[in-house]
Amino acid sequence: MAKVASTEAAVPAGGSVTALVGAMSGALLALACGVLVHRGVADVEGLRGRAVRLQGQLLALVDEDADAYNAFLEAKRDPVAIARMNELPLSIASASRDLAQLAAEVAEHISGSVAADVRAARRLAQAAQQGALDLAETNLASERDPRARAEFAERIADLRS
C-alpha cells in the first residue's frame, strides 16, 4: 500500500491495483467454494479450482504490470514495450471478467452470510475489469501503429460488452 501511495516511483499504480482487486475477488470466491465443499455440496470443487487459478493469475499480473510499465518508462518508443504495456490491462480485465462470471455461478449454490461475500467478490471483479479497461483505453494513445491501436480498441470494446 505504501508503494502505491508513494510519489517516489511510478509503479505500482492502477494496473497493479486492479489486478490485486481482482485477485481479492478470487480469494473471496475460493472461500465461498470452500464453505460449499464443507457443507457437502456436490460439484463445487471445480468452481473452487477456477477461483484459485484466476486468483493466482491476477496475483502474477500485479508484478507483471509494474514491470511492463517500468520497461515502457525506460523505452517509450519501443514497440515491444508499448505492446506489453497495452496487453496487460486486457489480461487483467479478461481474468476479472471470468471471475465475475464465476461469482454468478457460485451464487447459484450458496446461501446465508457467505452469499454476501460472493456478491462482494462479483462487484470487486467487475470494478477490476472496468478499471483495467479504463487504463487500457488511456494506454492506447501510446500505440503508434494504427492497425495495432485499432485491434486493441476492438478488444477493449469486446471486454466491455
N, C-alpha and C positions, 0 to 999 in steps of 0.2 A: 504494500500500500504506500509506503513512504517513497518508493521509487516512482510510482505513478504520480504522486503529488509533487515531486521534485521538479524544479526548473533547471536542474543541473544537466540533465540528459533528455534527449527527445523521446526515448523509449524506456520502459514500456508505456504505451498510451492506448488509444482507442481500440486498435485491433487486438492487442493482448488482453485488454479488459473485456471485450466482447467474447473472446474465446474463453476466458475464465468464467464469465457469467454462464455461458453455455455449458461448461464443464460442471458447474454447480447444479445446473438443471439435471444433468445426467446423474449426479450423485443423489439428488432427491428421488429420481425415478428408480435408481438401484435400491435405495432404501425402501421405497414403496413395494417394489417387487419382492424384496427380501421378506417384508411383512406378509405378503401374499403366500410366499413359499412356506413360512412358518404356520400360516393358517391352513395349509394343506390344499391350496388352490392349484388345480392341475394346469399344466401347460404355461406357466409363467416364467419358468427358468430361462426360456429363450428370450423373453422380453427383458429379463434382468441382464442377460448376456449382451443384448444390444445396447442397453443403457450404459453398462460398464465399458463396452468398446467405444461408444461415442464419447463418453466422458474422457477416456484416455486419449482419444484422437484430439479432442479440443484442448486438453492439457498440453499436449505436444505443440499445438498451434500457438499457444501463448508465447513460447520461446521462439518458434519459427517466425512468427510475425515480427517480433522485436528484431531478430537477426536480419530479416528481409528489409526492414525499414532502415536499419543501420547500414546495410550494404547499399541501399539506394542513396542515402545521405553521402556516402563516400564516392559514389559514381552515378550522379544524377542523369547522365546521358547514356548510360549503359543499358541497351535494350533488354538484356537478361535480368538486370537488377530491377528494371521497371516492370517487366512481365511478372517477376516473382512477387514484387510488392503488390501488384494488381491481383494476382491469383489468390493470395492468402485470405483476404476478406471473403472471397467467394467460397473458399473451402470452409471457413468459419460459418458462413451463412448456410451452406448446404448441410453441414452436420447439425447445426442448430435447428434447421427446418425438420430434419429427421427426428430430432428429439421432441419437437412439438407434436409431430405425428405420433410418435411413440407414447407420449403423455396421453393422447386421446385414446390409444389402445389400452393403456394401463387403467385409465379412468373407468373403463367398462367393467373392470374386475374388482374395483376397490370401493370401500365404503368407510364410514367413520371418520375419525380425525385425520387419518393418513390421506384421505381424499383431498384435503386442503393442501397437503404437500404436493400432490400430483398437479393440482391447479396452479400452485406457485411455480412448479417446475415448467409447466407449459407456458406460463407468462414470461418466465425468465428466458426460455428458449426462443420465444417469439421476439423478445426485446433484443437478444443477442443477434438473431437473424437480421432484424431491421437495422440495428446499429452497424453491423458488418456491411450490409448493403449500402448504407449511407456513406461509409468510409470508401467502399469500392467506387461509388459514383464520384466522390471527390478525387480519388486517385486517377480516374480516367483522364484528367487534364494532363497528367504526366506522360501519357502514351502518345508518342509521336506518329506511329503508324496508323493511318486512318482505318485500315482493314482490321487491325488488332483492336483498335478502340471500338469499332462497330461490333465486333464479336463479343468483347467484354460487356458492352452496353446491352446486347441481346441476352447474355447470360444473367446479368443483373435483373433485367425485366422478367425473365423466366423464374428466377428465385423470388421475385416479389409477388408473382401470381399464385 
